[in-house]
């Protein structure tokens, strides 16, 4: 997303496929002046700062559960000189936004949550933990525990008509669609595919 991000121990290394999340999120605030954006599960701040690079008029708030991630995100904010527009805090999902008065004021929430099951991390995907933290990948027994929380906890923060846009794992689109329907707070979701035609990003508008 034309943004240089610094990473190191304790934070997820951004993947190319997450650009799909960033560009998709930008499309939903294209016509909004001074948009308020949340970068949830921010990691190094790559998604929020990518959005900021394209939309420097946006006000971006973000959170991550680990101190290491927030430290890297803040370091990238300082490097890019945007501390007046982009702010990150440590906290468990939306608890990290508590110091700001954001409920009902957010135009868009973008999130790249963990989406790999605990079992896979102990088997075929164990290599991911060689250099990156478990918190960046482990999403419980079915790989969707963070999506469940995200979809439910985003509702009070979004404005009516606001958008929740998030990444998910290959083959998880049915589960994602079911979770959004169960919340009874969003319209019909839109799915966006990667270069191989696989759904990887969902967008749902708050009713």
Beta strands, then each sheet from edge to edge (+ up, - down):
strand 1: 36-40
strand 2: 59-64
strand 3: 86-90
strand 4: 106-111
strand 5: 158-167
strand 6: 190-193
strand 7: 199-205
sheet 1: 3+ 2+ 1+ 4+ 5+ 7- 6+
end
